[in-house]
């Protein structure tokens, strides 16, 4: 535009706008490949609408595309594929303490409930259990009512094929604080760790999983029946464990992370270890914090 309006040379025009002449003359070498890549990017973004360009880059590399995140980001923006950000509540800043990170599988599990509703308005709940070491979702139990005895049955199922953890982290809900789980944990030698009331940050691993489940599964589907909800949520759980890349695991899946025997990059929290050494000894098999 500068050259046409003012009759300047290419060298003078590029110098005025601060652009290299090689960039001005650049033309794509393989436009057909670029179109195929963008088409595949659109397909993946349509299948996984809550994935940003970085996770889509990981999926493209798995398929054999030799791309970097900058190229994918350019095509991602050109195609208008930005993920819509949902508004989050604001919380007051307070003192935060990092949780000690487990160093092996089955060392510590976290579990919590998450709620949703069918298209007819009937509510249902999901009991989620996660291994804090590799972020693997061990179980997702979906039903309209899940009492403490049902929680015990789910843990017994996990014990048969995987074993039991040393510690179970949970909130103070009636299903967890009831007699059924208390007796079962005492018989199995599992320590129950209850977080402080109103402090979900102390159960950060399962809260993070619940947020991803809400964002990528529950908010993306319209469940017409309980059976459909159970089927779709279980399919998403398998995809979460076997396909979905996790940034905390170096863009690997929980299964890949466990198979290669890798260790997490973050060391255990020194503060948590110090607090643990000062903890008052209890005769019971569970702790209150």
N, C-alpha and C positions, 0 to 999 in steps of 0.2 A: 504494500500500500504506500509506503514511504517512497519507494522507487518510482511508482506511477504518478503520485501526486506532486513530487518535487523534482523528479528527473535526476535522482542521485544514482550513483553506482552501487553495486551490491556490496562492495567493500565498505563504502561510506555509510550505507544504511545499516549494515550489521554492527558497525562500530557505534552508531548512535543508540541502538537498542541493547547493546551489550550481548550480542549473540555471535557465536562462532560461525564462520562461513560453512564449515562442514555440517553443522547442525541444520543450517538453512537449506542445504542441498540434499539432505538425507532423504532417502526413499526406502520404504520397506522392501526387504529382499525376497520374502516369501509371503505375499498377501494371502494366498490360498491356505497356508498353514495357520496364519493368524485368524482367519475366519473359522477354520475348524476348531481351533483352541477356544475361541470366544463362544462358539456354539456349544462345545462340551462344558464350558464354564457356566453357561446359562442353564444347561440341563442339571448339573450338579447343584447349582444354587436353587433351582426349582424343587429338587428332591429334598434338600436340606436348607430350608429357608432361614433358619437361625444360625447358620454358619457364616462367619466372615471370610474375607479373602485369604487370611493366613491358613485357616483349616482347609479351605478349598484348594490352596496350593499344595498342602500335604496329600490330599486325595488325588490331585492331578499327577503328582510325582509318583504315587503308587501305581498309576496306570501307565507310566512310562514317558510322560511328557517332561522334556528337559527345560523346565521353566524356573525362574526365581520369583520371589514374592513381589518384586517391583513391577515385573511385566504383568503378573496376574492382577496386581492392584490397578494398573492402567486400564486393562481390559474390563476389570470389575467396575471401575468408575464410568467408563464409556458406555457400558451396558446398563447403567443405572441400577446396580444390584445391591446398593447399600442396605444393611440390616436396620430396620426401624428400631430405635431404642425406646424401650418402655420406661415410663417415669417411675422413679424410685422414691421412697420416702426418705426424708432427711432425719438423721439421728444426731443427737448431741455428741460431741467428742468426749471421750472418757479414757481412762487408763486401760490399755489393752495388753494382754500377755499372750505370747505365742505358745501353742500347744507343743509338747514334745512329740516328735515324729517317730513312729514305730520303725524298727530296723529289719523286720521280717514279717512274712505273712502270718495270719492267725495270732498276732500278738495283741491287737486291739481291734474290735469291731464297734461301729456306731449304728444306732437304729433310731428311727423316728417315724411319725405318721405324717402323711400329706393328704389333703382332702380335695375332692372335686365333685361335680354333679353331672348326671346324665342329661340328655336333651329334654326329658320329661320333668326335670327338676329334682329327681331323687338323688340324694347325696350318697357318695361312697368314699371309702378311705383306702389308703395304700400303706402297708407296712414296708418300709425300706430298710435294708441292712447292707452296710458297706464295710469292706475291709480298709482300714485307714492306711495301710502300707502301700498298696498298689491301686487304690481307688476303685477296686472291682465291686460291682453291685452283686451281692451274693443272692439276694432274694427280694422279690417285689410281690407281696401278698395283697390282692385287691378284693375287697368285699364291702358290703354295706355295714357290717359290724365285725370288729376284730377284738374280742376280749383278751384277757391275760392268758387264758388256757390256749387260745389260738396262737398267741405269740410263742408259747412253749412248744406247740406242735411244729411250728415253722423252724424253730431252733433245733428241735430234735431231727428234723429232716436234714438240716445242714450238718449236724453232727455225724450222720451216717456216711456222707460222702466226702466231707471236708475236715471234720474235726471241730473242736471248739476253741475260742480265743481265751486268753488269760483275763482280759478285761472287756466288759461291755459298757459302752458309754451311752447314756440316754437322759431324757428329761424326767420330770417328776409326774408324768401322766398316770392316771389310775391303772392303766393296763401294765405299766412297768413297775409301779410301786406296790402292786397287789401281792397277795400271798402266793399265788400260783407261780410267778416268776421267781419270787424270793426262795421258795422251797426248792425249785428246780436248780437254781444257781448254787445253792448250798450243797445239794447232792452231787452236782457235777464239778464242783470246785472252781466255779467261774466267779470272779469278783465283779460286782455291779458298781459302776461309777455314776452317780447322779450329779448332774450339773446344778448350779444354783438356779433357783426360780427366776425367770425373767432374764437369763443370761445365755441366749442361744449361741453366742460366739464361742462359748466353751465346748460346744459340739459342732465345730466349724466344718468338719469333713462331710457329715451327713446334711448339714444345712446347705453346703455348696452343691451337693448332689441333688437335693430337693429343688434348688433353684434351676438347675439345668433340666431336670425332669419337667418342671412346670413350663419352662420356656420352650423346650424342644419337642415335648410330647403332649402334655395336657392342653396347652394353649393352641396347639396345631391341629387337634382332632375334635370332632363333634360326636360323642359317644351316644348311640341310641339304645344300647342295652349293656347290662353288666358283663355279659359274655364277650361282647365286642371290646369293652374297655380292658378286660383281662388279657385278651388276645393281642391287642395293639400295644399295651404297656409292656407285656412280656417280650414282644418282638423288638421294642425299643431298648429294653434291658440288654438283650443279646447284642444288638448293634452297638450299644454303649460299651460293652466289654470287649467286643471283637473287631469293630470297624472304626469307631469314632476316635480320632487322635486327641490326646490329652497333653496340653502344653506343660503341665506340671511333671509329666513323665517323658519329656523330650519328644513330644509328638508321636509317642507310641501308645498302643492300646494297653489296658491292664494285663491282658494275656501275654503280649509281647514283652512287657516290662518284667513280668514274673519269670517268663521262659529264659530270658537272657541273664537273670540273676543280678540285675543292676541294683545299685543303692541310690537312694534319693540324694539329691544334691545338697539339701539343707540339713545341717546336723541337728541333733536334738537340742531343745532349748535349754540353755544353762539356767535360766530363771526357773523353768519348770522342775529341773533336777534339784535346784536349791530348795524350792518349796516342798518338794517331795521328801527331802531329808529332814525338814522341820515339821512334817505332818505328825499330828498326834496319833499314836497307835490305837487301833480299835480291835476289840475282840470279835466283832461281827465280820462277815465276809464282804460287806459292802461299805463304801465311804460316802459321806455327805460333805459337799464343799459349798 
